[in-house]
Amino acid sequence: MKIKLLNQGTNVRVYYNSLGEFDSCFIVKAERRYDVALHRPAHVVVYDAVDKNVFAIKKYDGIVNQPCDICQDEDCETMACKVAK
């Protein structure tokens, strides 16, 4: 197995020499670097390196923050948030 981190650690690639009929699992720990509102889901794509037509995709939705949940100081006033932080 070979692991590569790309795009400043925001993309992980795991390469297997071969896969059999049994499950092969690994854990990826990800930490949110910045508070983000209205973010996009993350995707895991698994594909055969020889035949790119063989693949699987899994989507993961994280916690969705609203802009007023993460605003700071004058941003809260600009967005007219009810409770300034």
N, C-alpha and C positions, 0 to 999 in steps of 0.2 A: 504494500500500500504506500502511496505517495500523497503528501498533502501540500498544497500551495495556497498562500494568502495573497490576494490581489487587491488592487484599488484601495490602498491604505488600510488593509485589514477588513474591508467591507464585503469582500467576496472570498469564499472558501471553495477550493476545488480539491476533491478527494479522488484519487485514481486507484483502482483495484487492478491487480494483475489478472484476476479471473473471478467470476461469481458462479456459485453453484445453486442448487435448489433450496438451500437453507438461508434463513435470514442472516443478514450481516448488518449490525447496527453500530453507530458511533454517536457521540454527543458533541454538539457544538454549543459552546456557551457564548452568548452575545449580550453585550451591555449597551444600553442607549447612551450615547455620548452627549446628546443635547436634547432638551425638551422640544418636541415637534408636535405641532397641531396638524390635523388633517393629513396624516401620513399615508403612504401606500403600503399595501401588504408585502410581505416577503415571500419569495418563491424558492423552492428547492426543485432543481431539474436534474434528473438522472437519465443518462443516455448511454447507449452502446457506442464506444469509440470507433468501432469498425462500421457499424450500420446505424447512421444517424436517424433513421426512420423508426428505430426502437427506442422509446423514451417514456418517462413518466414525470408528471409535474404535481407538486403539492403546494398549496397556498396556505400561508399562516398570517392571521390577522392579529396585530398587537393591540394594546390598549389605545383607544382613540382619545386624544386630548382635544378639548375645545380651546380656541384661542384665549378666552378669558380664564381658563384653568392654569395657563402658564405665563400670562403676561407679567411684565414687571414695570413698576413705576409709571412713567408717562404713557407707555403703551396701553396700560389699562384705561387711562383717562381717554386716550384717543379712540379706543374701541368701545367706550361707554360701558365698561364692565361694572356690574352692580357692586361688587366687593373688590376694592383695590387691594393689591397684595403688598 
